[in-house]
Amino acid sequence: MRSTKENNKFYVHPTSLVASKKIGKKTRIWAFCNILENAVIGQDCNINDSVFIENDVIVGDRVTVKCGVQLWDGLRVEDDVFIGPNATFTNDQFPRSKHYLKEFPVTTLKKKSSVGANATILPGITIGSSAMVGAGSVVTKDVPQNAIVVGNPARIVGYVNVKKINARKIENKIEDDDIDLNVKGVKIYNLPKFEDIRGELSVGEYQKHVPFVIKRFFVVHHVPNQEVRGEHAHKKLHQYLICLNGNINIIVDDGKNSAEVNLTPMTMGLYLRPKVWSVQYKFSEDAILLVFASEKYKPDDYIRSYEEFIKYIK
């Protein structure tokens, strides 16, 4: 099964065993690979030396699989994914010799995600679109889109393609709209602060600092540093976030642009209109977050999947 440049099909190195016929054009399969009969591989992929691909595996277009990787039954790899050398995928959480599952859990690598060298991915995990898994990490739960995770167990340490805004840079600003987040539906309001020998006082007024009538509030506190909150958008609800103590980082995303805002105590209010995806993470041990809401709690107002969010705003 060795192709030629003339017929524009895939290339297979003579030392490889390729039983599958479901391989896209321009895909290159290098030395000592073993690809079983029912595996599906898309176009323009690069399958490096010593890769094993089992039957119930689907690989999209323009995927790179580096040396020493095994893709087991149940793996779904979408377009433009990078898999680093010796990355390990598993499909049985409690394996025993000669014991076989009737059905393997599905592990999904979404579009443009990357898995670093020697990382280990547990069964049934979803790696979100454009997410990055650091080298040597052990992924034990789903990774959100655009997240950067490292460690054992893997924890979120950042997000890709975000503009970072430090609250300290705007503490002395006067106008409430002079910080360009480039994210539609997000605005930063400076909170007036007064200080004397008796202590500090921060204030805010309806319309001037909070642009909606408050019908509900809640306080988030005692969040372990490694945990992530939010990860949703609202259809109609307006929100206004104030850090009362400690430090918190907020990701805001309008579907095209995103920014990361570092909230410090009582310096500003972060206003989120409906149809803004937000994530809260990097909580300091003493962090306290106050959230004002324009409506009472309505479960149907939440959009909890980023893919659903993108479809909704379009």
N, C-alpha and C positions, 0 to 999 in steps of 0.2 A: 504494500500500500504506500508506495512512494510516488509523489506527484512530481510534475515538471512545471517550470515557470510558464510554459506555453499554454497549458490548460487552466492556469490560474487557480488550481485546487490547493489543498493543504499539503504540507511537507511532513514526512515521517522519516526520522533517522533509521538507517538499516538495522540498528541494534535494538529497536523498540518493538514491542508487541502491541498492536492496535487492532482490536476486534471490532470496534465501533465503526459504523459507516455514517454516523450522524455528526460529522465534523465540518465546520464552516470553511469557506474559502480563505486563503492566506494565513490560516493557522499553522504554526510551526511546532512540531513535537520533536524534541531533541533526544539524546542518547539514553538508553536503558529505561524507558518509560513502559508502563503496562496499563493499557486502557481497555476496560471490559466492554462487552458487546452492546449493552444498553445505555452506556454513558452518552450524554449529549454535550457537545462543545461548540460554541459559536464561532463567529468569524474573527480573523485577525488576532487570535490568541497566541500567547508565547508560553509553551509548556516546557519548562527546563528539565535538565537531566534528573533521572531517578525519581520520577513522579508516578504514583499509582492512583488511578481513578476507578472507583467501583461502579456498579451498574446503575443504581438509583441516584445519579448525580447529574445536575444540569448546570452548565457553565455558560454564561452569556458571552457577549462580544467584547473584544479588546481586553481580555483578562490576562494578567501575567501571573503565572505560578512558578515560583523559584524552586531551586533544587531541593530534593529530599522531602517533598510534601505528599501526604496521602489524603485523598478526598474520598471519604467513606459514604455509604448509603445514607440518604436523607439530606445531603448538602445541596443548597441552592446558592449559586454564585451569580449575581446580576452583572450588568455591563460595567466595564472600566474598573474592575476591582484589582487590587494588588495583594498578592499573598507572598510573604517573605520566606526565605529559606528555612526549612525544618519547622515551619509552623505546624501545630498539631491540632487536628479536629477529632472529636469523640462523638459517638452516637449511642452509647449505652452507659447510663449513669452508674449501674451496678453490674459490671460485666463478670461472667463466669465462663470458664472453659467449657465448650460444647453446649452452651446455653444460648439460644438465639431468640431475639425479639421477633414477634409476628409483624410488627411495624416499627420503623425507626423514627425517632423524633426529627422534625425538620429544623435544620440550622440554616439561617439565611444571612448572606452577606449582601447588603443593599448596594445600589449603584455608587461607584466612586469611593467605596470604603477601602481601607488599607489595614492589613494585619502584618505586624512586624515579625522579624526573625525570632524563632523559638517560642512564640506565643502559644498558649494552649486555650482552646475554645471548648467549653463544656457543651453537652447535648442540648438541642432545642433553643439555642441562643439566637437572637437577631442582632446583627451589627448594623446600625443605622446608616443611611446614605451619607457619604463623605466623612464618616467617623474614622478615627485612627486609633489602632491598638498598638501600644508600645512594645518594643522587643522584650521578650521574656515574660510578658504579662500573663496572668491566669484569669480568664474572663468567666465569671460565675453567674452573671445576669445580663440582661439586654443592655446594649450600649445605644444611647440616643443618637439621632442624626447630628453630625458635625462635632460630636464630643471627642475629646482626646483622653484616653484612659491608659493608666500605667499601674504596675505593681501586682502583688498577690495578696488578696484578691484585687483585681483591677478596679481603680477608682478614677472618677473624673477629675482631671487637673486643669482642663481648659477646653476651649472650643475653637474650631478653625474658622477663618474668614470673618472675624468679628473686629469691629473698631472699638478699642478700649478707651473708656472715659473714666478718669480719676476724679472723684468728688472734690478732692483738695484743690484742683485746678479751677474750680468754679465757685469756691466759697466766697471770693471777693467780687464776684460779678454782680452787677446791679440789675440788668435786664434779665427777664426770665426766659427769653427765647434766643439767647446769644450762644448757646451750645448746640452745634449742628451734629445730631446723632445720625443723620441720613437714614433714619428709620421712620416710616410713615406711621402716624398715630401715637408717637411718643414725644413727651415734652418734659423738660426739667424746670422746676420752679425752685428758686432760692428761698429759703425760709429766713426771715429776719431774726437776728439773734442779738440779745442785749446781755451785757456782762458787767457786774460790779462786785464789790466785796462780799455781797450777800449770795452770789452765785450767778447762774446763767438762766436766761429765759428765751425760749424760741416760740414764735407765734405764727399763726396762719389765719387767713380770712377766706370765707366763701367767695367765689368768683375771682378774687385777686390771686389767691394761692391754691385753692381747691375748686376746679371748674365744674363741679356737679353737686347736687344735693346728696348728702350721705344718708343711706338707709340701713347700712350694716357696717360693722368693723370686726376685725379679728386680729389676734396677735400671735405671731410665730416665734417660739423661743425654745431653748434647750435642744437645738438640732445638732446631732453629731457632725463634725466637720466634713466627714466623707459622704454625707448624704446629700441628695438633690431633691428639691421641692419644686412645685410649679409644674413645668412641662405640660402646659395647656394654654389654650386661648379661649376667649369668650365671644359669643355672637352679639350680645347686646350690652353686657356689663362693662362699666367704666371702673378702673381701679386707680388708687393713689397710694404709693408706698413711701413710708418714712422709716428709716433706721433709727430706733430709739437708743440703741446701745451696741457696741461692738462693731463688726464689719461684715458686710454681705456683698456678694457679687450677683448682679442681675443680668441675664441675657435677654435682649429684646430683638424680635425678628418680625418683619412685615411680609415675609415670603420672598423678598428680593435682596434686602439688605439687613444686616444684623449688627448689634453693638453690645459691648459688655460694660456695664456701669458699676463702679465700685461705690457702694453706699456707706458713708460714715455717719456717726451720730448727729442727728438734728441739723444737718447742713442743707438738705434739699428734700423736695418731694418729687417723686418720679411718677408722672401721670401716664397711664396706659389706656388708650381708647379701645373699643371693641376691635376684634380681628387683629390683635397683636399677640404673637406667640412669646411666652416668657418662661424663663427658667431661673431658679434661685439656687445658688450653691456657694461653696467656700464660706460657710458660716463660721465665724469665730466662736469660741466657747461661750462668750458672754453676749452673743448677738441676740437682739430683740427687734423684730420687724412688725410694725403696725401697718395694717392695710385697711383703707377705707373703700367701700363698695357702693355703687349707685343703685343696686337692687338687692332684694333678699335672695337667699340661696335658692337656686334653681338648677338641678342636675342637668336638665336639657340644654342649658346655656353653655355648657362646657364642650370644648373640642379637645380631646385628649390624645389624638394621634396627629403627628406632624403631617403625615400624608393626607389625612382628612382635612387638616387645616389648609394645606395648599390647594386642594380641590375646592374648598368652601370659598376662599377669597377670590378664586378665579370665576 
